[in-house]
Amino acid sequence: MKKLNHLNLIKLHEIIDSNDSDKMYMVIDFAENGQIIEWDEDNSRFYHLRQNAYIEEDELRKMFRQIILGVEDCKSCEVMK
């Protein structure tokens, strides 16, 4: 993530990892609109926070493909430094 530099991507600035703790902290850009999906542990499904509905497997597949295509596009258009 540190190598990605694009207007539509959240930038990773720093990772803080403590040897004394199990925790790792990621310092990233602020996402003004927040997250859009959440994992519902009780129902073992993803929930769309803006649409107030569960996301079907076909829709998740489309979202995942868009993410993969976006990463592929970043690699081809030299977004990575």
C-alpha positions in Angstrom: 0.0 0.0 0.0 2.9 2.4 0.6 3.8 2.2 -3.0 0.4 3.2 -4.3 -0.2 6.8 -5.1 -3.5 7.7 -6.7 -6.3 10.1 -6.1 -8.9 7.4 -5.5 -6.8 5.3 -3.2 -6.3 5.6 0.6 -2.6 6.3 1.2 -0.7 4.3 3.8 1.7 6.6 5.6 3.2 4.5 8.3 3.0 1.1 10.1 3.7 1.0 13.9 4.4 -2.5 15.2 5.3 -3.0 18.8 7.3 -5.9 20.0 5.7 -5.6 23.4 2.1 -6.0 22.1 0.0 -8.0 19.8 -1.2 -4.8 18.1 -0.1 -3.2 14.8 -1.2 0.3 13.9 -1.6 1.6 10.4 -1.6 5.3 9.8 -3.7 6.0 6.7 -5.6 8.8 5.0 -8.9 9.8 6.5 -11.9 8.4 4.5 -14.5 11.1 4.8 -17.4 8.8 3.9 -16.2 5.9 6.0 -16.6 2.2 5.2 -19.4 0.9 3.0 -19.5 -2.8 3.9 -19.3 -4.7 7.2 -19.0 -8.3 8.1 -22.0 -9.6 10.1 -20.5 -12.2 12.5 -23.9 -13.6 13.6 -25.1 -14.3 10.0 -21.7 -14.8 8.4 -22.5 -12.4 5.6 -21.4 -9.0 4.4 -23.8 -6.1 5.0 -23.9 -2.9 2.9 -24.1 0.0 5.3 -25.4 2.6 2.8 -28.1 0.3 1.3 -29.0 -1.3 4.7 -29.1 -4.8 3.1 -27.0 -7.9 2.9 -24.8 -8.3 -0.2 -25.4 -11.3 -2.3 -22.6 -13.5 -3.5 -23.0 -12.4 -7.1 -22.6 -8.7 -6.1 -19.6 -9.6 -3.9 -18.0 -11.3 -6.9 -18.5 -8.2 -9.0 -17.0 -6.0 -6.3 -14.0 -8.3 -5.9 -13.4 -8.3 -9.7 -13.5 -4.5 -9.7 -10.9 -4.4 -7.0 -8.6 -6.8 -8.9 -9.1 -4.8 -12.1 -8.3 -1.6 -10.2 -5.1 -3.1 -8.8 -4.2 -4.3 -12.3 -4.8 -0.9 -13.7 -2.6 0.7 -11.0 0.2 -1.6 -12.0 -0.2 -0.8 -15.7 -0.5 3.0 -15.4 2.5 3.4 -13.1 0.5 4.5 -10.0 3.0 2.4 -8.0 6.2 4.3 -7.3 
